Amino acid sequence: MAEYKPNTISISDHDQVSEPKASTQQIGGDHYKNAAIQPGEYVHRNKIGFFAGCVIKRMSRYDKSTGGGAKDLVKAIHEIELILEYDYQTTVAEYKDRVANI
């Protein structure tokens, strides 16, 4: 049996192909490459839900040259609205009205 070697995929006991880890690559832009921790790793390690993870991803890149700028901010707002709807069965307006009356 071939010895385990990180960053390699065993084709057979005699042939090995080195392949970089997916976490060391970025497809389309470089807005996460200089981050202390990439958003995907942060979201995964902290078991953060899908929409909250999307918000973290967008907030990590919106102001980078290869990020989405205002479009990322609008999408993050929409994803927060989805969290309110799905997890709290409310909307931003309904929540603001409730808070204002406390």
QUICOR-V697574 format. One line per field, one symbol per residue. burial: # if it has 24 or more other C-alpha atoms within 12 Angstrom, else .. Layout:
# QUICOR-V697574
burial = ???
This chain:
# QUICOR-V697574
burial = ..............................##.....###..........############.........#...#..###.....................
